């Protein structure tokens, strides 16, 4: 059985149990529900719709000088905006929302390096770099973020020997609230470089990055279902065996979904149509249809998982990494010391299995190498990431509130773009360079132009 038929088969099995009536069209009609809310004028909202803002101004400067002039005279709070794929309140302000969409150039330079505008989206960047004979060393599985949005929040892919995306930045250009246009690298303004790579848009506005890339490469992507207990027992060995490794624990199922990629010279075998969105919606349907008998849900999913065939695909890097994410959700992701990931996942599983039968989104686990950016969640610590999701139309608060203490007990650091409840008192203990960053931020932006209520709380200025 192919993985694309996995949850569809489970649904049909539930129908075959004969305990409720359902038309075949109900199994296939998995489109997003239409909102019944009255139309409202919302100038900005994030991808999931959870974060909203009605700013007094929306600004799209066309040059660094125009941007510098604006910031120097700004009296309203200014928040840079990318593609809106963060779930935390990094953007919402009643002041100014500033877009960097005009900073969208990509220029190859010597030695597999490239100058990249902050407003370029990752998917476009990947395709253009490939055409220029370059490749990113690693990528996340969503490619709709802007470069600056992804780097500034510590966005990452997976692989024990691969760091988050900001680690491969060789230099950047920062426009400060004082109107300065600064070049930053390990050789020039090195402390500002270490602070700005992951800075939540709090130091100013980054307009350009210089990336250290590699030559284009092909990857073989293998997707398979394995017994969950077996995966947990051998997690670190499995992660070490592959260039890229990630796993998904499927709630109320005895199997885990593993996705690995490795270098290959094999012939191209494209992935074809992405079926992940159908699978997620099928899991939602299965939850709803078997609510009267939870044991049936587990039996159906686990039985079909055990019979699901391994899938293998080969393609160029930029076609292998990303997956389409059409089913919206809200997300909380924390980064833990690698040695703590299995105990953490076991605890999360227990919470889900015992107290949250309504959860259907798979829980994602990835591994990331350490780096040296001051506010990087991976600062000086090999890391494993544990992410929980909730369908955007369903309340996440109670679920996330039960999971977050598991992360806290293990000194977890939040993904800056994902929901969390930490304030400066806790964060200052988790990040060794917190004091240095805070002092530099205050020096560059003494009037707090780049801060909104969320960042004031994060930095202890509320």
Secondary structure by P-SEA (a helix, b strand, c coil): ccccaaaaaaaaaaaaccccccccccccccccccccccccccccccccccccccccbbbbbccaaaaaaaaaacccbbbbbccccccccccccccbbbbccccbbbbbccccbbbbcccccaaaaaaaaaaacbbbccccccccccaaaaaaacccccccccccccccccccccccccccccccccccaaaaaaaacccccccccccbbbbbccccbbbbbbbbcccaaaaaaaaaaaaaaccbbbbbbcccccbbbbbbbbbbccccccccccaaaaaaaaaaaaaaaacccaaaaaaaaaaaaaabbbbbbbbcccccccccccccccbbbbbccccaaaaaaaaaaaaaacccccccbbbbbbbbbbbcccccccccccbbbbbbbccccccaaaaaaaaaaaaaaacccccccccccccaaaaaaaccaaaaaaaaaaaaccccccccaaaaaaaccc
